[in-house]
């Protein structure tokens, strides 16, 4: 008899950015948890600050140098939009180091079916909302309605024909041979 096949999960395609700037995906053999980030080992060089002290590299901040202290021995830093901190650059008139580039959003890979049958993906520049569906262009054919008018196709309804106008018949009635009365039939052109 064959051995049972191990079940594996199908995970979403999103990724997580690690402190070193790399991205890891989800592990289908570990309950779709993210794969572990690689260990960050920074080079051992140091930078001399304006006050003569030295700072090393920060493995939790993409190996950037730790911020220097100011003349009062206080750390001076700037909080960036992504929540990380940068210090001042003593080699550049004590300007702040540049903040890391904005993290790009990585969306799931699902798609949405549009009324015309095409599919659109998610937009990483718009909060992972779906891209808009393309405008539908219907054929120019028309359908003749019972009252003799014509209707075209509706691009907002899968190019189905617009409904025909309701036919309003006169209210007169006809007496039948058995004495009953019948009105006009709007489905048969009155």
N, C-alpha and C positions, 0 to 999 in steps of 0.2 A: 504494500500500500504506500502511496506517496505521503510524504510529511506534509502537515498543514502549512499553508503559506502565511507568513506573518502579515498582519494588516498594517498598512502605512496610511498616514493621514495625507490629505491634500490640503496644503496651506495656502494662504493668500500670498501674493507676490511682493508685499511691502518690505522695506528694508529699514534698518536702524543705523544711524551714523555713530561710529565709535569715536572716542576722544582723539584718535590719530587721524581722523578724516576719512577712514575707509568705511565701507558699508557691509553689513552682514544681513543675510536673509533668515528665513524661518527653517527649522529643522523638522522634517516630516517624521522622523523616527524618535523625536523627543517632544511629542504633544504640541508641535508647531511653536515651540519656544524659539527665540532668536538664537542663532549660533553665538558662541562667546566671541567677544571682541579680541583681536590679537593683543598680546602683551606689548606695551609701549616701553621701549628702552631708548632713552635719549642719549645723545653724545654727552661726554663728561666735561665739555668746555665750559668756561665761565665768562661772564662779561663784567668788566669793571665799571662801576657806577661813578657818577660825578663826585660823590663824597669819598671815593677811594675804596669803598666796599665792593664785594663781588657777589654776583647772583648766578645760580645755575639754571638749568632748563627744567620746565614743568611738564611731567609726563601726562598730566591731566588736561593740558592745554596745547595739544599738538606740538609739544617740545619747544614752545616759545620760552624765552627767558622769563624768570620771575621778575616782578617789578622792582625797581630800585627804590631805596628810601630817600625821602627828601632831606634837607639840611637839619630838620628837627627830628630826624630818625623815624618819621612817619611814612608808612607806605602810601604812595599816592597812585591812584589807579582810576580808570574809567570803565564803567560797565557798558558793554556793547549791547546791541539790539538782541543778540542771541543769548544773552545772559552771562557770557564770559567776561573776563576782566583783562584789561591791558594796562601796562605801566608806561612810564615815560622813557624816551630814547635819549640817553645822554650824548649820543653822537649826532643828534639832530635837534639841537637847541631845546632839548627837553620836551619836544613834542610827544604826544602820546603815540605809541605804536599803533599801526592800523588795526582795526577790528577785523576778525576773520570774515571772509566772504559769506554772504547770506547762504544758509543751507537751502538747497533745493528740496522741494517737496517731492516725495516719491509716492505716487498713488497706486492703488490696487489696479489690476489689469482687466477688471470687468468692463463690459461694454453695454450700451443701451441700444435697443432696436428702435429705429425711427419709423414713422408712418410709411415712408417709401421703401422700407425693407433694408436700408443701409444701417450700419452700426457706427456709433461714435464712442470714443474712449473718454477717460477722465482727463481734465486739464490741470497739470501741476502748477500752473501760474494763476489758477482761479480756485484755490481752496479745494482742489480735487472734484469740483463740479463737473458734470458731463459737458463736453463741447456741444454747441447747439446743433440740432439736426439741420440738414440742408433744406432749403426752401423747395417745396414740391411744385413742380410745373406739370399741369395736367394737359392732356390732349384737348384740342379745340372743338371736338365733336359735341353735338347737342342732341337732346332727346325731345321729341314732340309729345306734348301733354294732351290729355283728352279735350281740353278747351281750345286746342290749336296753337297754344303758345309753346315756346321752346325754353329748355333750361340747359345750362352747361354743367361742367364738373366742378366739384368743391375741393380745393387743394388742402383744406383743413380737415377733410374727412376721407382720406385715402383715395381721392379723385372719384368718389361716388358722385352720381348725378345729384344736383340740388333737387329737393322735392318739388313736384308740380304744385301749382297753386290749387287750392280747393275750389272745386266747381260749385257754384251756388245756383241752384235751379229755382225756377219760379215756384210759387206755393200752390199753383192750381192742381186740381185732382181730377181724375177720370173715373167715371162710374162704370163698373164692369157689369156683364150680363147677369151675374148672380146677385147684383145689388150692392156689392162691396165697392170701396173706393181705393184707388192706388195713386201715389204721388210719383214725381219724376225721379229717375235714378241718376245721381251725379257720377256714378262709375261708368255709365253708358251714355255719356254726352247728353244727359237730360232727356 
